[in-house]
Amino acid sequence: MNEPHLTPATVALAALGGAVGIVAVGLTTNMRWGVLLLAVYALAGAVARIVVPAAAAFAVRRRAVDVSVLAVLGLALGYLALTTPLG
């Protein structure tokens, strides 16, 4: 039986749709929630990069570079969202 196969284009469109949805939440409700959601999204990307096997990932850089950049971005966004007065 055929198992569903995700193409890189499908994954990229899903990620882009998630980011656009998070920005829409931030613009329509509270900016702090939007930035916190972006932080969680970046941290989830770091976890996904760790979990997904190297053969199945669309990777240009080493895994350690991707994980460290996404983790630092997520932590920085979370810190700024919690400490900056956003309206």
KAKA-V562754 format. One record per pair of residues at least 6 apart in sequence whose ideal C-beta (glycine too) atoms are under 8 Angstrom apart, sorted by the first residue. I is the first residue (numbers start at 0). J is the second residue. D is the distance in whole Angstrom. If there is no record, write none. Layout:
BEGIN
i=I j=J d=D
i=I j=J d=D
END
This chain:
BEGIN
i=7 j=57 d=5
i=10 j=57 d=7
i=14 j=44 d=8
i=17 j=40 d=6
i=18 j=37 d=8
i=18 j=40 d=7
i=21 j=33 d=6
i=21 j=36 d=4
i=21 j=37 d=6
i=21 j=40 d=6
i=22 j=33 d=6
i=22 j=37 d=8
i=24 j=32 d=6
i=24 j=33 d=5
i=24 j=36 d=6
i=25 j=32 d=6
i=25 j=33 d=2
i=25 j=34 d=7
i=25 j=36 d=7
i=25 j=37 d=8
i=26 j=33 d=7
i=29 j=85 d=8
i=30 j=85 d=4
i=30 j=86 d=6
i=31 j=80 d=5
i=31 j=81 d=8
i=31 j=85 d=5
i=34 j=76 d=6
i=34 j=79 d=7
i=34 j=80 d=4
i=34 j=85 d=7
i=35 j=76 d=8
i=35 j=77 d=7
i=35 j=80 d=5
i=35 j=81 d=8
i=37 j=76 d=5
i=38 j=72 d=8
i=38 j=73 d=5
i=38 j=74 d=7
i=38 j=76 d=4
i=38 j=77 d=4
i=38 j=80 d=6
i=39 j=73 d=7
i=39 j=77 d=8
i=40 j=73 d=8
i=41 j=69 d=5
i=41 j=70 d=8
i=41 j=72 d=5
i=41 j=73 d=4
i=41 j=76 d=6
i=42 j=69 d=7
i=42 j=70 d=7
i=42 j=73 d=4
i=42 j=74 d=8
i=42 j=77 d=8
i=44 j=69 d=5
i=44 j=73 d=8
i=45 j=65 d=8
i=45 j=66 d=5
i=45 j=69 d=4
i=45 j=70 d=5
i=45 j=73 d=6
i=48 j=56 d=7
i=48 j=62 d=6
i=48 j=65 d=5
i=48 j=66 d=5
i=48 j=69 d=7
i=49 j=62 d=7
i=49 j=66 d=6
i=53 j=62 d=7
i=56 j=62 d=8
i=58 j=65 d=7
END
